[in-house]
Amino acid sequence: MPSDPKDAPTEYRLIGPADDGNFDDLLANLSSKESQQRLQALIAEWLRMENLVVLTGSGTSVSAGGKTMATLEEAVLRTIKALPKTPANIGSVIDARSATPPAGGPSKIPFEDWLSYLVNASFIGATSSSPFSGVQWRGTLAPTQDELSSFISNVGRAIFAECALTLADTTPVAPQLPFLAKLVARDSNLGRTHLFTLNYDTLFEQALELLGIQYFDGFTGRADARFDPSVYGLDIYYPGEVAEGRVRRFDKFLHFYKLHGSIHWHIRDGELRARHPNLDAFAEYQKLSPDEKAKILEDLTKKLPPVGILPTANKFTQTLAMPFAHLFRSFQIRLSTPQTFLLVLGYGFGDDHVTRIIESALMNPSLVMLVVEPNPQFGTVQRVQRYKDLGKRAFVLTPTETAFKAKPFALATFDDFSRSIMPDVQWLDDFLRLRKFEKQIQASNQDAAGDPGKGGA
C-alpha cells in the first residue's frame, strides 16, 4: 500500500530559538502531519496573546495580480516612457533610473527613496516661497519644473492603475477572506486585532466588507470621509438591551492602518479624504503591455481626483497633510505594548523605516514575532537568525530547500498560510456555504429570465 502523504517528511521549517537556547528548526525530523499539528498549536497559542499586530506587504496581493515594489517600478516607468507626451528629459530620467549600476559603484536606491527625491525636488523648485529655482541633476538631462510636476502626477496615476485590484470571486476563495476571518475569531476578552499594511490596493477593504467585518481605518464619515486618527481609540459594542442585559463587544471588528497610503485617498481643500472609486474599468489593465497601457492610462484616470499618495518618504509637500506620522506612531505604540504577537506576511524588510520600528520593538521583552517567508534563500531568514540573541521572540516560517525546489513559491505564501496553516473557524465555512448558495440562486434566476420555458416572466 502507498504510504500516507501525511507521514512524509515535513515541507516546512520553523526557525527560531529552541528550548536549549540554540537557534534551530523546530519542525526538524517531524512528519508532515506532526509538523502541521505543531505549527497550528504554536500559532494558536500566539494568537491567544493579549495583543495581535499584523504587518502585510506586497506579497499578500500577488495572487490577485498585485506586484512587488520592484515589478511595480518597472511597470510604472515603462508605461510612462511609452506615453506619447513624455518629453525627452523625463525619458532621460527614466533611463538613468532603469540602468544597471556600474560594478563596484553604489547600489540602486529603493524606488520609494528615488521618488522621494523627485517629489522633494519638484517642491523645492516650484513653490513660490522657496529660495531655490531648481536643483542640479546628475548624469541626465534636466527636466523643467513643469515636466517634473507632470511626471510625478503620471507616476501617481500609473501606480493607481497597477494597484486597482479587485477581489477575485472564484474558487478557491481569495486568501484575504480566510485570513481576516481567522484574525477576528480570537477570544472577545483579548485585545482587538491591529492590521497594518504597506499595500496601496484595497483588497483587504473589499474582503472586510464582504465578510461583514467592521473596521476603523482612520477616517470618519461615509459620503466624503476625512482623516481623523481619534477613531482608533474607539470600539464597537452591543447595547445592553440586545446583549442579555449587559454590554459586550461586537466580535467581528478590527483596526486597519495603511502605512503607505491607498489608491482611494486624495487631497481636497487641504484635507485628506477617502472615497472608493469603481475599479471595474481596471480589471484587465495589469495584463496589458506598456504600450497598450500608455494608450488608455489617461482616459482611465482622467475622471479620478488627483492621487493623494505616492510611495515616498521624507516629503516636504505632504508631511502635514498626510497621516504618516499618526500611522507610524500607532505602529510603534502597538509593538511596544506588553504581550504582543507580531505576524509579518508578504514583507521582505526592504523599507528601512518600517524595519527600524520592528527591530526597536524587539526590545519589548514580551513581544513574539513570526515572519512568513516563501523563499528559504531570501535574506529574511538570515535577518531573523540575527535576532536570536534577543531571546525566544523571533521566528521565521519557510519551506525546506527540497520543498522549495519541487514547488517554488507554493509553500509559506500568504495564500498557503491563510488557508492551510492558520487555525480554522466555523463561521467562515458557514459564510462560504451561504455564498455558494447565493450564486446558485443567482445563476438559476438568470437562466429562468433568459428562458421563458423555465418560468421566466
C-alpha positions as CSV (number, residue, x, y, z in Angstrom):
1,M,0.0,0.0,0.0
2,P,1.2,3.5,-0.7
3,S,2.3,5.4,2.4
4,D,0.1,8.2,3.8
5,P,1.3,11.6,2.5
6,K,1.0,13.0,6.0
7,D,3.7,10.6,7.1
8,A,6.1,12.1,4.6
9,P,8.8,14.5,5.9
10,T,7.6,18.0,6.6
11,E,7.9,20.6,3.9
12,Y,8.3,23.5,6.3
13,R,11.0,24.9,8.6
14,L,10.1,27.0,11.6
15,I,13.4,28.6,12.5
16,G,13.7,30.1,15.9
17,P,15.0,29.8,19.5
18,A,14.7,26.3,20.8
19,D,14.3,25.2,24.5
20,D,18.0,24.6,24.8
21,G,18.8,28.2,23.8
22,N,20.0,27.4,20.4
23,F,18.5,28.8,17.1
24,D,17.2,25.8,15.3
25,D,14.4,24.3,13.1
26,L,11.6,23.5,15.5
27,L,10.0,21.2,12.9
28,A,13.1,19.1,12.1
29,N,12.6,15.3,12.0
30,L,8.8,15.6,12.1
31,S,6.4,14.1,9.6
32,S,4.1,16.3,7.5
33,K,1.2,15.6,9.9
34,E,3.2,16.2,13.1
35,S,4.7,19.5,11.8
36,Q,1.2,20.7,10.8
37,Q,-0.1,20.0,14.3
38,R,2.9,21.7,16.0
39,L,2.6,24.7,13.7
40,Q,-1.1,25.2,14.3
41,A,-0.6,24.7,18.0
42,L,2.1,27.3,18.2
43,I,0.2,29.8,16.1
44,A,-3.0,29.2,18.1
45,E,-1.0,29.9,21.3
46,W,0.5,33.1,19.8
47,L,-2.9,34.2,18.6
48,R,-4.1,34.0,22.2
49,M,-1.6,36.6,23.3
50,E,-3.3,39.8,24.6
51,N,-2.4,42.0,21.6
52,L,-2.2,41.0,18.0
53,V,-0.4,43.1,15.4
54,V,-0.2,42.1,11.8
55,L,2.0,43.6,9.1
56,T,1.4,42.8,5.5
57,G,3.3,43.8,2.4
58,S,3.0,43.5,-1.4
59,G,3.4,39.7,-1.2
60,T,-0.2,39.4,0.1
61,S,-1.6,40.8,-3.1
62,V,0.4,38.8,-5.7
63,S,-2.2,36.1,-6.1
64,A,-4.7,38.8,-7.1
65,G,-2.4,40.3,-9.8
66,G,-0.6,42.7,-7.5
67,K,3.1,43.5,-7.9
68,T,6.1,43.6,-5.6
69,M,7.8,47.0,-5.4
70,A,10.4,46.0,-8.0
71,T,7.9,44.9,-10.6
72,L,5.6,47.8,-9.8
73,E,8.5,50.2,-10.5
74,E,9.3,48.5,-13.8
75,A,5.6,48.5,-14.9
76,V,5.1,52.2,-14.0
77,L,8.2,53.6,-15.6
78,R,7.9,51.6,-18.8
79,T,4.3,52.8,-19.2
80,I,5.2,56.4,-18.5
81,K,8.0,56.3,-21.0
82,A,5.6,54.9,-23.6
83,L,3.2,57.8,-23.1
84,P,3.1,59.9,-26.3
85,K,3.5,63.2,-24.4
86,T,6.5,62.1,-22.3
87,P,9.3,64.6,-23.0
88,A,12.9,63.6,-23.8
89,N,14.1,65.0,-20.5
90,I,11.8,62.7,-18.5
91,G,12.8,59.8,-20.7
92,S,16.4,60.5,-19.8
93,V,15.4,60.5,-16.1
94,I,13.7,57.1,-16.5
95,D,16.6,55.6,-18.5
96,A,19.1,56.7,-15.8
97,R,16.9,55.1,-13.1
98,S,16.4,51.9,-15.1
99,A,20.2,51.4,-16.0
100,T,22.1,48.8,-14.2
101,P,24.5,50.3,-11.6
102,P,28.2,50.1,-12.6
103,A,30.2,47.3,-11.0
104,G,31.8,48.5,-7.8
105,G,29.6,51.6,-7.7
106,P,26.8,52.5,-5.3
107,S,23.8,50.2,-5.4
108,K,20.5,51.4,-6.7
109,I,18.3,53.1,-4.0
110,P,14.8,51.7,-3.5
111,F,12.0,53.0,-5.7
112,E,10.4,54.7,-2.8
113,D,13.5,56.7,-1.9
114,W,14.1,57.7,-5.5
115,L,10.5,59.0,-5.8
116,S,11.1,60.9,-2.6
117,Y,14.0,62.8,-4.2
118,L,11.8,63.7,-7.2
119,V,8.9,64.9,-5.1
120,N,11.2,67.0,-3.0
121,A,13.0,68.4,-6.0
122,S,9.6,69.4,-7.5
123,F,8.6,71.1,-4.3
124,I,11.9,73.0,-3.9
125,G,11.8,74.4,-7.4
126,A,8.1,75.0,-7.8
127,T,7.0,76.6,-4.5
128,S,6.8,80.4,-4.6
129,S,8.2,80.7,-1.1
130,S,11.2,78.5,-1.9
131,P,14.6,80.4,-2.2
132,F,15.6,77.9,-4.9
133,S,14.6,77.9,-8.6
134,G,15.5,74.3,-9.1
135,V,18.1,71.6,-8.5
136,Q,21.1,70.3,-10.4
137,W,20.7,66.8,-11.9
138,R,23.4,64.2,-12.1
139,G,24.2,62.5,-15.4
140,T,20.9,63.2,-17.1
141,L,19.0,65.8,-19.0
142,A,17.5,68.3,-16.5
143,P,13.7,68.4,-16.8
144,T,11.9,71.6,-16.3
145,Q,9.7,72.1,-13.2
146,D,6.6,71.7,-15.3
147,E,7.9,68.4,-16.8
148,L,8.9,67.1,-13.4
149,S,5.5,68.0,-11.9
150,S,3.7,66.3,-14.8
151,F,5.9,63.2,-14.4
152,I,5.1,62.9,-10.7
153,S,1.4,63.2,-11.5
154,N,1.7,60.4,-14.1
155,V,3.6,58.2,-11.6
156,G,0.6,58.6,-9.2
157,R,-1.9,57.7,-11.9
158,A,0.2,54.7,-13.2
159,I,0.6,53.4,-9.6
160,F,-3.2,53.7,-9.2
161,A,-3.9,51.8,-12.3
162,E,-1.4,49.0,-11.4
163,C,-2.9,48.7,-7.9
164,A,-6.6,49.0,-8.8
165,L,-7.1,45.3,-8.0
166,T,-10.5,43.6,-7.5
167,L,-11.0,40.7,-5.1
168,A,-11.4,37.5,-7.0
169,D,-14.8,35.9,-6.7
170,T,-13.7,32.4,-7.6
171,T,-12.9,29.0,-6.1
172,P,-10.8,28.6,-4.1
173,V,-11.7,31.8,-2.4
174,A,-9.3,34.8,-2.2
175,P,-6.9,34.2,0.7
176,Q,-7.9,37.6,2.3
177,L,-11.2,36.0,3.3
178,P,-9.9,33.1,5.4
179,F,-7.1,35.3,6.8
180,L,-9.3,38.0,8.1
181,A,-12.0,35.6,9.3
182,K,-9.4,33.9,11.4
183,L,-7.9,37.1,12.7
184,V,-11.3,38.2,14.2
185,A,-12.1,34.8,15.6
186,R,-10.0,35.5,18.7
187,D,-11.4,35.4,22.2
188,S,-13.5,38.5,22.7
189,N,-11.7,39.1,26.0
190,L,-8.4,39.7,24.2
191,G,-7.3,43.0,22.6
192,R,-8.5,43.9,19.1
193,T,-6.5,42.9,16.1
194,H,-4.4,45.8,14.6
195,L,-3.8,45.1,10.9
196,F,-1.1,47.3,9.3
197,T,-0.4,47.1,5.5
198,L,2.1,48.7,3.2
199,N,-0.1,48.0,0.2
200,Y,-1.9,50.7,-1.9
201,D,-4.6,48.4,-3.2
202,T,-8.0,47.9,-1.4
203,L,-8.2,44.1,-1.4
204,F,-8.4,44.0,2.4
205,E,-11.1,46.6,2.5
206,Q,-13.1,44.6,-0.1
207,A,-12.7,41.4,1.9
208,L,-13.6,43.1,5.2
209,E,-16.9,44.4,3.7
210,L,-17.7,41.1,2.0
211,L,-17.3,39.3,5.3
212,G,-19.3,41.9,7.3
213,I,-16.3,42.7,9.5
214,Q,-16.5,46.2,10.9
215,Y,-13.2,48.2,10.9
216,F,-11.8,51.6,11.7
217,D,-9.3,52.9,9.2
218,G,-8.6,56.4,10.5
219,F,-11.4,58.1,8.6
220,T,-14.7,59.4,9.7
221,G,-17.8,59.9,7.5
222,R,-19.3,57.9,4.7
223,A,-20.1,60.1,1.8
224,D,-16.8,62.0,1.9
225,A,-14.6,60.6,4.6
226,R,-12.0,62.7,6.3
227,F,-8.9,61.5,8.1
228,D,-9.4,61.6,11.9
229,P,-6.9,59.4,13.9
230,S,-9.1,59.7,17.0
231,V,-11.3,56.9,15.6
232,Y,-8.5,54.4,16.5
233,G,-9.4,55.0,20.1
234,L,-13.0,53.8,19.6
235,D,-14.6,50.3,19.7
236,I,-17.9,48.7,18.8
237,Y,-20.2,47.2,21.5
238,Y,-23.7,45.6,21.5
239,P,-26.0,47.8,23.7
240,G,-27.2,46.1,26.9
241,E,-30.8,45.6,25.7
242,V,-29.7,43.3,23.0
243,A,-26.9,41.6,24.8
244,E,-28.6,39.7,27.6
245,G,-28.8,42.8,29.7
246,R,-25.1,43.6,29.6
247,V,-22.8,45.5,27.2
248,R,-20.5,43.2,25.2
249,R,-18.1,43.8,22.4
250,F,-19.0,43.2,18.7
251,D,-17.0,40.2,17.7
252,K,-16.2,40.9,14.0
253,F,-14.1,44.1,14.3
254,L,-10.5,45.2,13.9
255,H,-8.4,48.3,13.4
256,F,-6.9,48.9,10.0
257,Y,-3.9,51.0,9.1
258,K,-2.4,51.8,5.6
259,L,1.1,52.9,6.4
260,H,1.9,53.9,2.8
261,G,-1.5,55.3,1.9
262,S,-4.1,54.0,-0.5
263,I,-5.4,54.4,-4.0
264,H,-8.7,55.7,-2.6
265,W,-7.0,58.6,-0.8
266,H,-6.9,62.1,-2.2
267,I,-6.3,65.6,-1.1
268,R,-9.1,68.2,-1.5
269,D,-9.1,71.7,0.0
270,G,-6.0,70.9,2.1
271,E,-7.7,67.9,3.7
272,L,-7.1,64.2,3.3
273,R,-10.2,62.5,2.0
274,A,-11.1,58.9,1.2
275,R,-13.6,57.6,-1.3
276,H,-13.6,54.2,-3.0
277,P,-13.8,54.5,-6.8
278,N,-15.3,51.9,-9.1
279,L,-12.4,49.7,-10.2
280,D,-14.3,47.7,-12.9
281,A,-12.6,49.5,-15.8
282,F,-9.1,48.5,-14.5
283,A,-9.9,44.7,-14.4
284,E,-7.7,43.9,-17.4
285,Y,-5.1,46.7,-17.2
286,Q,-2.4,44.7,-15.4
287,K,-2.4,42.2,-18.3
288,L,-1.6,44.7,-21.0
289,S,1.8,45.6,-22.5
290,P,3.4,49.0,-21.6
291,D,2.4,50.4,-25.0
292,E,-1.2,49.3,-24.5
293,K,-1.3,50.7,-21.0
294,A,0.1,54.0,-22.2
295,K,-2.7,54.4,-24.8
296,I,-5.5,54.1,-22.2
297,L,-4.0,55.4,-19.0
298,E,-5.1,59.0,-19.4
299,D,-8.7,58.1,-20.3
300,L,-8.9,55.6,-17.4
301,T,-7.7,58.0,-14.8
302,K,-8.9,61.4,-16.1
303,K,-12.1,61.3,-14.0
304,L,-10.3,60.4,-10.8
305,P,-9.3,63.0,-8.3
306,P,-5.5,63.6,-8.0
307,V,-3.9,60.6,-6.3
308,G,-3.2,61.8,-2.7
309,I,-0.4,59.5,-2.0
310,L,2.9,58.3,-3.7
311,P,5.0,55.6,-2.1
312,T,7.6,58.1,-0.9
313,A,9.2,59.1,2.4
314,N,10.5,62.4,3.8
315,K,8.3,64.6,1.7
316,F,8.1,68.3,2.2
317,T,4.8,68.7,0.4
318,Q,2.7,66.1,2.2
319,T,4.2,65.9,5.7
320,L,1.5,67.9,7.4
321,A,-1.4,66.9,5.2
322,M,-0.8,63.1,5.2
323,P,-1.4,60.9,8.2
324,F,2.0,59.1,8.1
325,A,3.1,60.5,11.4
326,H,-0.1,59.2,13.1
327,L,0.0,55.8,11.4
328,F,3.7,55.1,12.1
329,R,3.4,56.3,15.6
330,S,0.5,53.9,16.1
331,F,2.6,51.1,14.7
332,Q,5.4,51.8,17.1
333,I,3.0,52.1,20.1
334,R,1.2,48.8,19.3
335,L,4.5,47.0,19.1
336,S,5.7,48.3,22.4
337,T,2.5,47.1,24.2
338,P,3.2,44.1,26.6
339,Q,2.1,40.6,25.5
340,T,2.1,41.3,21.7
341,F,2.3,38.8,18.9
342,L,3.6,40.4,15.6
343,L,2.7,38.4,12.5
344,V,4.6,39.5,9.3
345,L,3.5,38.4,5.8
346,G,4.5,39.4,2.3
347,Y,7.1,41.9,3.6
348,G,10.8,41.5,2.7
349,F,12.2,44.0,5.2
350,G,13.0,46.4,2.3
351,D,11.6,49.5,3.9
352,D,14.2,50.9,6.3
353,H,11.7,53.0,8.2
354,V,9.4,50.0,8.9
355,T,12.3,47.7,9.7
356,R,13.8,50.1,12.2
357,I,10.5,50.2,14.1
358,I,10.3,46.4,14.1
359,E,13.9,46.0,15.3
360,S,13.4,48.6,18.1
361,A,10.2,46.7,19.1
362,L,12.2,43.5,19.6
363,M,13.4,45.2,22.8
364,N,9.9,44.6,24.1
365,P,10.6,41.6,26.4
366,S,7.1,40.1,25.8
367,L,6.9,40.5,22.1
368,V,6.8,37.4,19.8
369,M,7.4,37.8,16.1
370,L,6.6,35.3,13.3
371,V,7.8,36.1,9.8
372,V,6.3,34.0,7.0
373,E,8.8,33.8,4.1
374,P,8.1,31.6,0.9
375,N,11.8,31.8,-0.3
376,P,14.2,29.9,2.1
377,Q,17.1,31.5,0.2
378,F,15.9,35.1,0.8
379,G,17.7,37.4,3.2
380,T,14.8,37.4,5.6
381,V,15.8,34.1,7.0
382,Q,19.3,35.3,7.8
383,R,17.9,38.5,9.2
384,V,15.6,36.7,11.7
385,Q,18.5,34.5,12.7
386,R,20.5,37.6,13.7
387,Y,17.8,38.4,16.2
388,K,18.5,35.2,18.1
389,D,20.4,37.0,20.9
390,L,17.2,38.8,21.8
391,G,15.6,35.6,23.3
392,K,12.7,33.4,22.3
393,R,10.9,36.1,20.3
394,A,11.8,35.9,16.6
395,F,10.7,33.0,14.3
396,V,10.6,32.6,10.6
397,L,8.4,30.0,8.8
398,T,9.7,28.9,5.4
399,P,9.7,25.9,3.1
400,T,12.6,23.4,3.2
401,E,15.1,23.7,0.4
402,T,13.8,20.4,-1.1
403,A,10.2,21.5,-1.0
404,F,11.1,24.9,-2.5
405,K,12.9,23.3,-5.4
406,A,10.0,21.0,-6.1
407,K,7.3,23.7,-5.7
408,P,8.8,27.2,-5.8
409,F,6.6,29.9,-4.1
410,A,3.8,27.4,-3.2
411,L,4.5,27.0,0.5
412,A,4.7,29.6,3.3
413,T,3.0,32.1,1.0
414,F,0.2,34.3,2.1
415,D,-2.3,32.0,0.4
416,D,-0.8,28.9,1.9
417,F,-0.6,30.4,5.4
418,S,-4.2,31.7,5.3
419,R,-5.8,28.5,4.1
420,S,-3.7,25.7,5.4
421,I,-1.7,26.8,8.4
422,M,-3.9,29.2,10.4
423,P,-6.5,27.5,12.7
424,D,-9.9,27.0,11.0
425,V,-13.0,28.9,12.1
426,Q,-16.5,27.6,11.8
427,W,-18.3,30.8,10.8
428,L,-16.1,31.1,7.7
429,D,-17.3,27.7,6.5
430,D,-20.9,28.8,7.1
431,F,-20.3,32.0,5.2
432,L,-18.7,30.3,2.2
433,R,-21.6,27.8,2.0
434,L,-24.0,30.7,2.1
435,R,-22.1,32.5,-0.7
436,K,-22.2,29.3,-2.8
437,F,-25.9,29.0,-2.3
438,E,-26.4,32.7,-3.3
439,K,-24.5,32.1,-6.5
440,Q,-26.6,29.1,-7.3
441,I,-29.8,31.1,-6.8
442,Q,-28.5,33.9,-9.0
443,A,-27.5,31.5,-11.8
444,S,-30.9,29.9,-11.6
445,N,-32.7,33.2,-11.8
446,Q,-30.6,34.3,-14.7
447,D,-31.3,31.0,-16.6
448,A,-35.0,31.4,-15.8
449,A,-35.0,35.0,-17.0
450,G,-33.4,34.0,-20.3
451,D,-35.6,31.1,-21.0
452,P,-39.4,31.6,-20.7
453,G,-39.9,27.8,-20.7
454,K,-38.1,27.7,-17.3
455,G,-40.5,30.0,-15.6
456,G,-39.3,33.4,-16.8
457,A,-41.9,36.2,-16.9
